[in-house]
Amino acid sequence: MPLTNGEVLASFGSYTEDEEDVTEFAKQTMSEKFIHKLGKVCTYTNTPDGDFIIDRFKEHPHVIIACGFSGHGFKFSSGIGEVLSQMVISGKSKQDISFFSLRRF
């Protein structure tokens, strides 16, 4: 759930379940000297429609924007990398990426 203005995230470990599973796994698989603070609170943002943004920055067309990947974007990294490299080298992608345009909003 996205945070609204003024909301503050609770510190990692505020809930016992924050650390239970990860601590147990770490103790079984890692040396104690590597186990410090095992987590951090993080937040992420989504675009209004939940899709990525891949586009050139209108005011500075030499700047390419690629964002909005949140947690699920990692699995697309090789494809996104290919698209971005094509945009840099050739000026455009071989793929139709119009639905990722910043102008859709």
N, CA, C and O atoms as CSV, one atom per row, in Angstrom:
chain,resi,resn,atom,element,x,y,z
A,1,MET,N,N,0.846,-1.174,0.000
A,1,MET,CA,C,0.000,0.000,0.000
A,1,MET,C,C,0.887,1.232,0.000
A,1,MET,O,O,1.738,1.378,0.878
A,2,PRO,N,N,0.703,2.127,-0.977
A,2,PRO,CA,C,1.539,3.327,-1.037
A,2,PRO,C,C,1.342,4.213,0.178
A,2,PRO,O,O,0.255,4.277,0.752
A,3,LEU,N,N,2.407,4.890,0.558
A,3,LEU,CA,C,2.330,5.833,1.663
A,3,LEU,C,C,1.741,7.148,1.173
A,3,LEU,O,O,1.976,7.567,0.040
A,4,THR,N,N,0.992,7.774,2.024
A,4,THR,CA,C,0.510,9.112,1.701
A,4,THR,C,C,1.447,10.113,2.360
A,4,THR,O,O,2.249,9.741,3.217
A,5,ASN,N,N,1.354,11.343,1.980
A,5,ASN,CA,C,2.233,12.374,2.545
A,5,ASN,C,C,2.144,12.372,4.063
A,5,ASN,O,O,1.061,12.347,4.647
A,6,GLY,N,N,3.300,12.399,4.670
A,6,GLY,CA,C,3.348,12.488,6.119
A,6,GLY,C,C,3.421,11.151,6.835
A,6,GLY,O,O,3.743,11.107,8.022
A,7,GLU,N,N,3.128,10.059,6.140
A,7,GLU,CA,C,3.214,8.763,6.793
A,7,GLU,C,C,4.671,8.381,7.008
A,7,GLU,O,O,5.538,8.731,6.207
A,8,VAL,N,N,4.930,7.674,8.076
A,8,VAL,CA,C,6.275,7.228,8.396
A,8,VAL,C,C,6.274,5.713,8.461
A,8,VAL,O,O,5.381,5.105,9.050
A,9,LEU,N,N,7.288,5.107,7.850
A,9,LEU,CA,C,7.408,3.658,7.911
A,9,LEU,C,C,7.900,3.238,9.286
A,9,LEU,O,O,8.760,3.896,9.871
A,10,ALA,N,N,7.358,2.148,9.800
A,10,ALA,CA,C,7.849,1.595,11.059
A,10,ALA,C,C,9.238,1.011,10.826
A,10,ALA,O,O,9.533,0.527,9.733
A,11,SER,N,N,10.077,1.055,11.830
A,11,SER,CA,C,11.420,0.496,11.716
A,11,SER,C,C,11.354,-1.005,11.509
A,11,SER,O,O,10.453,-1.679,12.007
A,12,PHE,N,N,12.345,-1.526,10.750
A,12,PHE,CA,C,12.428,-2.967,10.580
A,12,PHE,C,C,12.606,-3.593,11.951
A,12,PHE,O,O,13.396,-3.110,12.762
A,13,GLY,N,N,11.874,-4.664,12.211
A,13,GLY,CA,C,11.925,-5.322,13.501
A,13,GLY,C,C,10.835,-4.861,14.438
A,13,GLY,O,O,10.718,-5.370,15.552
A,14,SER,N,N,10.032,-3.904,14.004
A,14,SER,CA,C,8.910,-3.458,14.829
A,14,SER,C,C,7.919,-4.596,15.042
A,14,SER,O,O,7.204,-4.637,16.043
A,15,TYR,N,N,7.893,-5.510,14.091
A,15,TYR,CA,C,7.032,-6.681,14.175
A,15,TYR,C,C,7.934,-7.900,14.271
A,15,TYR,O,O,8.881,-8.020,13.494
A,16,THR,N,N,7.669,-8.798,15.190
A,16,THR,CA,C,8.544,-9.956,15.378
A,16,THR,C,C,8.658,-10.786,14.112
A,16,THR,O,O,9.713,-11.362,13.846
A,17,GLU,N,N,7.592,-10.858,13.327
A,17,GLU,CA,C,7.641,-11.659,12.104
A,17,GLU,C,C,8.563,-11.062,11.042
A,17,GLU,O,O,8.919,-11.745,10.082
A,18,ASP,N,N,8.957,-9.789,11.205
A,18,ASP,CA,C,9.905,-9.172,10.272
A,18,ASP,C,C,11.200,-9.973,10.194
A,18,ASP,O,O,11.747,-10.191,9.113
A,19,GLU,N,N,11.672,-10.401,11.340
A,19,GLU,CA,C,12.989,-11.012,11.390
A,19,GLU,C,C,12.988,-12.529,11.558
A,19,GLU,O,O,14.012,-13.160,11.297
A,20,GLU,N,N,11.917,-13.121,11.969
A,20,GLU,CA,C,11.934,-14.538,12.328
A,20,GLU,C,C,12.450,-15.439,11.216
A,20,GLU,O,O,13.427,-16.160,11.415
A,21,ASP,N,N,11.815,-15.412,10.052
A,21,ASP,CA,C,12.197,-16.321,8.972
A,21,ASP,C,C,13.587,-16.034,8.437
A,21,ASP,O,O,14.383,-16.953,8.241
A,22,VAL,N,N,13.880,-14.770,8.201
A,22,VAL,CA,C,15.176,-14.424,7.624
A,22,VAL,C,C,16.311,-14.716,8.615
A,22,VAL,O,O,17.390,-15.145,8.206
A,23,THR,N,N,16.079,-14.492,9.888
A,23,THR,CA,C,17.104,-14.780,10.888
A,23,THR,C,C,17.382,-16.276,10.956
A,23,THR,O,O,18.541,-16.690,10.993
A,24,GLU,N,N,16.349,-17.076,10.971
A,24,GLU,CA,C,16.525,-18.532,11.019
A,24,GLU,C,C,17.278,-19.026,9.797
A,24,GLU,O,O,18.195,-19.838,9.921
A,25,PHE,N,N,16.902,-18.548,8.621
A,25,PHE,CA,C,17.586,-18.950,7.391
A,25,PHE,C,C,19.057,-18.538,7.433
A,25,PHE,O,O,19.938,-19.329,7.097
A,26,ALA,N,N,19.315,-17.309,7.842
A,26,ALA,CA,C,20.690,-16.806,7.887
A,26,ALA,C,C,21.548,-17.607,8.854
A,26,ALA,O,O,22.705,-17.901,8.554
A,27,LYS,N,N,21.005,-17.961,9.998
A,27,LYS,CA,C,21.758,-18.749,10.979
A,27,LYS,C,C,22.113,-20.125,10.431
A,27,LYS,O,O,23.165,-20.676,10.757
A,28,GLN,N,N,21.242,-20.674,9.602
A,28,GLN,CA,C,21.496,-22.000,9.033
A,28,GLN,C,C,22.476,-21.963,7.866
A,28,GLN,O,O,23.132,-22.965,7.580
A,29,THR,N,N,22.580,-20.843,7.200
A,29,THR,CA,C,23.358,-20.806,5.955
A,29,THR,C,C,24.576,-19.899,5.977
A,29,THR,O,O,25.403,-19.975,5.068
A,30,MET,N,N,24.716,-19.046,6.978
A,30,MET,CA,C,25.807,-18.074,6.992
A,30,MET,C,C,26.570,-18.130,8.308
A,30,MET,O,O,26.056,-18.568,9.337
A,31,SER,N,N,27.800,-17.676,8.238
A,31,SER,CA,C,28.609,-17.551,9.440
A,31,SER,C,C,28.034,-16.432,10.306
A,31,SER,O,O,27.542,-15.431,9.785
A,32,GLU,N,N,28.094,-16.598,11.609
A,32,GLU,CA,C,27.570,-15.582,12.535
A,32,GLU,C,C,28.190,-14.208,12.301
A,32,GLU,O,O,27.538,-13.189,12.530
A,33,LYS,N,N,29.449,-14.169,11.845
A,33,LYS,CA,C,30.101,-12.869,11.668
A,33,LYS,C,C,29.474,-12.045,10.544
A,33,LYS,O,O,29.689,-10.836,10.471
A,34,PHE,N,N,28.704,-12.687,9.673
A,34,PHE,CA,C,28.045,-11.965,8.587
A,34,PHE,C,C,26.619,-11.551,8.940
A,34,PHE,O,O,25.978,-10.812,8.193
A,35,ILE,N,N,26.139,-12.019,10.053
A,35,ILE,CA,C,24.765,-11.714,10.440
A,35,ILE,C,C,24.764,-10.498,11.359
A,35,ILE,O,O,25.119,-10.586,12.535
A,36,HIS,N,N,24.367,-9.386,10.808
A,36,HIS,CA,C,24.250,-8.152,11.580
A,36,HIS,C,C,22.770,-7.811,11.627
A,36,HIS,O,O,21.950,-8.631,12.040
A,37,LYS,N,N,22.451,-6.669,11.227
A,37,LYS,CA,C,21.049,-6.278,11.075
A,37,LYS,C,C,20.588,-6.869,9.755
A,37,LYS,O,O,21.140,-6.543,8.704
A,38,LEU,N,N,19.595,-7.724,9.796
A,38,LEU,CA,C,19.211,-8.498,8.623
A,38,LEU,C,C,18.176,-7.838,7.731
A,38,LEU,O,O,17.812,-8.407,6.702
A,39,GLY,N,N,17.711,-6.711,8.073
A,39,GLY,CA,C,16.683,-6.127,7.221
A,39,GLY,C,C,16.600,-4.627,7.346
A,39,GLY,O,O,17.116,-4.024,8.287
A,40,LYS,N,N,15.950,-4.055,6.390
A,40,LYS,CA,C,15.673,-2.624,6.384
A,40,LYS,C,C,14.269,-2.425,5.838
A,40,LYS,O,O,13.797,-3.199,5.006
A,41,VAL,N,N,13.630,-1.410,6.302
A,41,VAL,CA,C,12.326,-1.048,5.787
A,41,VAL,C,C,12.533,-0.343,4.455
A,41,VAL,O,O,13.432,0.487,4.320
A,42,CYS,N,N,11.716,-0.668,3.491
A,42,CYS,CA,C,11.821,0.015,2.212
A,42,CYS,C,C,10.422,0.283,1.679
A,42,CYS,O,O,9.440,-0.323,2.106
A,43,THR,N,N,10.368,1.179,0.763
A,43,THR,CA,C,9.114,1.480,0.099
A,43,THR,C,C,9.388,1.577,-1.388
A,43,THR,O,O,10.527,1.788,-1.804
A,44,TYR,N,N,8.385,1.430,-2.158
A,44,TYR,CA,C,8.549,1.572,-3.596
A,44,TYR,C,C,7.315,2.248,-4.149
A,44,TYR,O,O,6.263,2.286,-3.511
A,45,THR,N,N,7.463,2.777,-5.338
A,45,THR,CA,C,6.348,3.452,-5.968
A,45,THR,C,C,5.952,2.716,-7.237
A,45,THR,O,O,6.766,2.015,-7.839
A,46,ASN,N,N,4.748,2.873,-7.623
A,46,ASN,CA,C,4.238,2.332,-8.874
A,46,ASN,C,C,3.717,3.478,-9.725
A,46,ASN,O,O,3.331,4.527,-9.209
A,47,THR,N,N,3.712,3.265,-11.021
A,47,THR,CA,C,3.068,4.230,-11.903
A,47,THR,C,C,1.562,4.099,-11.703
A,47,THR,O,O,1.106,3.077,-11.190
A,48,PRO,N,N,0.784,5.093,-12.088
A,48,PRO,CA,C,-0.665,5.007,-11.896
A,48,PRO,C,C,-1.309,3.770,-12.529
A,48,PRO,O,O,-2.277,3.231,-11.993
A,49,ASP,N,N,-0.774,3.321,-13.667
A,49,ASP,CA,C,-1.366,2.139,-14.309
A,49,ASP,C,C,-0.597,0.846,-14.015
A,49,ASP,O,O,-0.976,-0.221,-14.499
A,50,GLY,N,N,0.471,0.935,-13.231
A,50,GLY,CA,C,1.229,-0.249,-12.850
A,50,GLY,C,C,2.243,-0.721,-13.886
A,50,GLY,O,O,2.954,-1.697,-13.643
A,51,ASP,N,N,2.326,-0.060,-15.024
A,51,ASP,CA,C,3.286,-0.439,-16.062
A,51,ASP,C,C,4.538,0.429,-15.976
A,51,ASP,O,O,4.523,1.506,-15.380
A,52,PHE,N,N,5.616,-0.056,-16.579
A,52,PHE,CA,C,6.884,0.653,-16.573
A,52,PHE,C,C,6.798,1.951,-17.375
A,52,PHE,O,O,5.853,2.183,-18.129
A,53,ILE,N,N,7.800,2.769,-17.189
A,53,ILE,CA,C,8.013,3.932,-18.049
A,53,ILE,C,C,9.353,3.725,-18.744
A,53,ILE,O,O,10.383,3.558,-18.090
A,54,ILE,N,N,9.332,3.735,-20.061
A,54,ILE,CA,C,10.553,3.695,-20.867
A,54,ILE,C,C,10.347,4.737,-21.957
A,54,ILE,O,O,9.505,4.576,-22.840
A,55,ASP,N,N,11.129,5.806,-21.880
A,55,ASP,CA,C,10.897,6.910,-22.802
A,55,ASP,C,C,12.086,7.857,-22.771
A,55,ASP,O,O,12.976,7.742,-21.928
A,56,ARG,N,N,12.078,8.779,-23.696
A,56,ARG,CA,C,13.052,9.860,-23.674
A,56,ARG,C,C,12.447,11.027,-22.885
A,56,ARG,O,O,11.241,11.268,-22.931
A,57,PHE,N,N,13.292,11.725,-22.180
A,57,PHE,CA,C,12.863,12.890,-21.415
A,57,PHE,C,C,12.590,14.026,-22.387
A,57,PHE,O,O,13.486,14.450,-23.117
A,58,LYS,N,N,11.370,14.516,-22.399
A,58,LYS,CA,C,10.932,15.499,-23.398
A,58,LYS,C,C,11.845,16.731,-23.471
A,58,LYS,O,O,12.230,17.161,-24.559
A,59,GLU,N,N,12.183,17.287,-22.318
A,59,GLU,CA,C,12.995,18.509,-22.288
A,59,GLU,C,C,14.458,18.254,-22.645
A,59,GLU,O,O,15.173,19.177,-23.034
A,60,HIS,N,N,14.899,17.011,-22.514
A,60,HIS,CA,C,16.286,16.635,-22.800
A,60,HIS,C,C,16.273,15.283,-23.516
A,60,HIS,O,O,16.490,14.253,-22.877
A,61,PRO,N,N,16.025,15.266,-24.816
A,61,PRO,CA,C,15.839,13.997,-25.538
A,61,PRO,C,C,17.045,13.062,-25.535
A,61,PRO,O,O,16.922,11.899,-25.919
A,62,HIS,N,N,18.202,13.550,-25.109
A,62,HIS,CA,C,19.365,12.676,-24.987
A,62,HIS,C,C,19.320,11.856,-23.689
A,62,HIS,O,O,20.157,10.979,-23.480
A,63,VAL,N,N,18.344,12.144,-22.823
A,63,VAL,CA,C,18.182,11.423,-21.564
A,63,VAL,C,C,17.056,10.410,-21.714
A,63,VAL,O,O,15.942,10.765,-22.098
A,64,ILE,N,N,17.349,9.147,-21.408
A,64,ILE,CA,C,16.344,8.083,-21.478
A,64,ILE,C,C,15.901,7.750,-20.062
A,64,ILE,O,O,16.724,7.580,-19.162
A,65,ILE,N,N,14.603,7.661,-19.880
A,65,ILE,CA,C,14.017,7.336,-18.582
A,65,ILE,C,C,13.562,5.877,-18.615
A,65,ILE,O,O,12.880,5.454,-19.548
A,66,ALA,N,N,13.940,5.125,-17.607
A,66,ALA,CA,C,13.463,3.747,-17.437
A,66,ALA,C,C,13.206,3.573,-15.948
A,66,ALA,O,O,14.143,3.502,-15.154
A,67,CYS,N,N,11.938,3.506,-15.573
A,67,CYS,CA,C,11.613,3.432,-14.153
A,67,CYS,C,C,10.249,2.770,-13.954
A,67,CYS,O,O,9.569,2.391,-14.907
A,68,GLY,N,N,9.880,2.646,-12.686
A,68,GLY,CA,C,8.588,2.056,-12.340
A,68,GLY,C,C,8.624,0.539,-12.280
A,68,GLY,O,O,7.589,-0.116,-12.407
A,69,PHE,N,N,9.823,-0.025,-12.084
A,69,PHE,CA,C,9.962,-1.483,-12.130
A,69,PHE,C,C,9.623,-2.156,-10.807
A,69,PHE,O,O,9.273,-3.336,-10.785
A,70,SER,N,N,9.723,-1.429,-9.722
A,70,SER,CA,C,9.431,-1.967,-8.399
A,70,SER,C,C,10.021,-3.349,-8.237
A,70,SER,O,O,11.113,-3.612,-8.743
A,71,GLY,N,N,9.333,-4.240,-7.548
A,71,GLY,CA,C,9.868,-5.572,-7.305
A,71,GLY,C,C,9.771,-6.495,-8.495
A,71,GLY,O,O,10.622,-7.370,-8.658
A,72,HIS,N,N,8.778,-6.333,-9.322
A,72,HIS,CA,C,8.571,-7.288,-10.406
A,72,HIS,C,C,9.393,-6.980,-11.647
A,72,HIS,O,O,9.411,-7.789,-12.575
A,73,GLY,N,N,10.060,-5.860,-11.697
A,73,GLY,CA,C,10.823,-5.481,-12.873
A,73,GLY,C,C,12.095,-6.285,-13.083
A,73,GLY,O,O,12.605,-6.357,-14.201
A,74,PHE,N,N,12.611,-6.889,-12.022
A,74,PHE,CA,C,13.873,-7.627,-12.124
A,74,PHE,C,C,13.813,-8.706,-13.200
A,74,PHE,O,O,14.780,-8.903,-13.936
A,75,LYS,N,N,12.703,-9.395,-13.294
A,75,LYS,CA,C,12.598,-10.486,-14.269
A,75,LYS,C,C,12.598,-9.995,-15.713
A,75,LYS,O,O,12.762,-10.784,-16.643
A,76,PHE,N,N,12.416,-8.705,-15.893
A,76,PHE,CA,C,12.427,-8.127,-17.239
A,76,PHE,C,C,13.755,-7.445,-17.565
A,76,PHE,O,O,13.888,-6.835,-18.626
A,77,SER,N,N,14.722,-7.537,-16.683
A,77,SER,CA,C,15.944,-6.739,-16.820
A,77,SER,C,C,16.701,-6.996,-18.123
A,77,SER,O,O,17.217,-6.050,-18.717
A,78,SER,N,N,16.783,-8.228,-18.580
A,78,SER,CA,C,17.524,-8.477,-19.824
A,78,SER,C,C,16.805,-7.858,-21.023
A,78,SER,O,O,17.451,-7.293,-21.905
A,79,GLY,N,N,15.490,-7.960,-21.062
A,79,GLY,CA,C,14.724,-7.357,-22.157
A,79,GLY,C,C,14.759,-5.842,-22.113
A,79,GLY,O,O,14.890,-5.186,-23.146
A,80,ILE,N,N,14.643,-5.289,-20.920
A,80,ILE,CA,C,14.697,-3.834,-20.767
A,80,ILE,C,C,16.095,-3.335,-21.157
A,80,ILE,O,O,16.225,-2.297,-21.806
A,81,GLY,N,N,17.119,-4.063,-20.768
A,81,GLY,CA,C,18.486,-3.695,-21.139
A,81,GLY,C,C,18.678,-3.683,-22.649
A,81,GLY,O,O,19.338,-2.797,-23.192
A,82,GLU,N,N,18.101,-4.668,-23.320
A,82,GLU,CA,C,18.200,-4.713,-24.779
A,82,GLU,C,C,17.489,-3.515,-25.404
A,82,GLU,O,O,18.035,-2.869,-26.299
A,83,VAL,N,N,16.291,-3.221,-24.945
A,83,VAL,CA,C,15.534,-2.069,-25.455
A,83,VAL,C,C,16.315,-0.772,-25.236
A,83,VAL,O,O,16.427,0.048,-26.148
A,84,LEU,N,N,16.850,-0.587,-24.035
A,84,LEU,CA,C,17.595,0.636,-23.730
A,84,LEU,C,C,18.856,0.749,-24.575
A,84,LEU,O,O,19.193,1.834,-25.050
A,85,SER,N,N,19.553,-0.365,-24.764
A,85,SER,CA,C,20.768,-0.306,-25.590
A,85,SER,C,C,20.419,0.046,-27.035
A,85,SER,O,O,21.161,0.786,-27.681
A,86,GLN,N,N,19.313,-0.466,-27.549
A,86,GLN,CA,C,18.881,-0.115,-28.909
A,86,GLN,C,C,18.538,1.367,-28.999
A,86,GLN,O,O,18.863,2.027,-29.986
A,87,MET,N,N,17.879,1.887,-27.966
A,87,MET,CA,C,17.529,3.306,-27.956
A,87,MET,C,C,18.780,4.181,-27.954
A,87,MET,O,O,18.820,5.217,-28.618
A,88,VAL,N,N,19.786,3.765,-27.217
A,88,VAL,CA,C,21.027,4.540,-27.144
A,88,VAL,C,C,21.793,4.448,-28.455
A,88,VAL,O,O,22.264,5.462,-28.971
A,89,ILE,N,N,21.921,3.241,-28.998
A,89,ILE,CA,C,22.749,3.032,-30.196
A,89,ILE,C,C,22.041,3.468,-31.476
A,89,ILE,O,O,22.631,4.149,-32.314
A,90,SER,N,N,20.779,3.077,-31.625
A,90,SER,CA,C,20.059,3.325,-32.876
A,90,SER,C,C,19.059,4.470,-32.809
A,90,SER,O,O,18.531,4.893,-33.838
A,91,GLY,N,N,18.800,4.963,-31.635
A,91,GLY,CA,C,17.828,6.044,-31.491
A,91,GLY,C,C,16.415,5.562,-31.227
A,91,GLY,O,O,15.554,6.352,-30.841
A,92,LYS,N,N,16.161,4.262,-31.433
A,92,LYS,CA,C,14.835,3.700,-31.152
A,92,LYS,C,C,14.986,2.200,-30.924
A,92,LYS,O,O,15.998,1.594,-31.277
A,93,SER,N,N,13.955,1.623,-30.326
A,93,SER,CA,C,13.953,0.191,-30.063
A,93,SER,C,C,13.325,-0.561,-31.232
A,93,SER,O,O,12.456,-0.034,-31.926
A,94,LYS,N,N,13.768,-1.777,-31.438
A,94,LYS,CA,C,13.144,-2.638,-32.445
A,94,LYS,C,C,11.763,-3.101,-31.969
A,94,LYS,O,O,10.922,-3.505,-32.772
A,95,GLN,N,N,11.547,-3.037,-30.670
A,95,GLN,CA,C,10.268,-3.443,-30.082
A,95,GLN,C,C,9.327,-2.235,-30.023
A,95,GLN,O,O,9.776,-1.094,-29.917
A,96,ASP,N,N,8.044,-2.495,-30.090
A,96,ASP,CA,C,7.064,-1.428,-29.902
A,96,ASP,C,C,6.947,-1.163,-28.408
A,96,ASP,O,O,6.367,-1.960,-27.671
A,97,ILE,N,N,7.489,-0.067,-27.976
A,97,ILE,CA,C,7.431,0.279,-26.548
A,97,ILE,C,C,6.531,1.493,-26.311
A,97,ILE,O,O,6.623,2.135,-25.265
A,98,SER,N,N,5.680,1.805,-27.255
A,98,SER,CA,C,4.819,2.990,-27.139
A,98,SER,C,C,3.927,2.940,-25.897
A,98,SER,O,O,3.596,3.982,-25.332
A,99,PHE,N,N,3.538,1.743,-25.471
A,99,PHE,CA,C,2.667,1.625,-24.296
A,99,PHE,C,C,3.419,1.894,-22.998
A,99,PHE,O,O,2.803,1.962,-21.935
A,100,PHE,N,N,4.757,2.051,-23.066
A,100,PHE,CA,C,5.545,2.426,-21.895
A,100,PHE,C,C,5.856,3.920,-21.878
A,100,PHE,O,O,6.580,4.391,-21.001
A,101,SER,N,N,5.316,4.668,-22.839
A,101,SER,CA,C,5.623,6.079,-22.972
A,101,SER,C,C,5.184,6.879,-21.753
A,101,SER,O,O,4.134,6.618,-21.166
A,102,LEU,N,N,5.988,7.837,-21.390
A,102,LEU,CA,C,5.644,8.759,-20.314
A,102,LEU,C,C,4.430,9.603,-20.692
A,102,LEU,O,O,3.681,10.040,-19.818
A,103,ARG,N,N,4.236,9.829,-21.966
A,103,ARG,CA,C,3.129,10.660,-22.441
A,103,ARG,C,C,1.766,9.986,-22.277
A,103,ARG,O,O,0.746,10.627,-22.534
A,104,ARG,N,N,1.711,8.756,-21.873
A,104,ARG,CA,C,0.424,8.082,-21.714
A,104,ARG,C,C,-0.384,8.617,-20.529
A,104,ARG,O,O,-1.585,8.371,-20.424
A,105,PHE,N,N,0.285,9.343,-19.650
A,105,PHE,CA,C,-0.416,9.887,-18.472
A,105,PHE,C,C,-0.990,11.244,-18.760
A,105,PHE,O,O,-1.611,11.850,-17.887
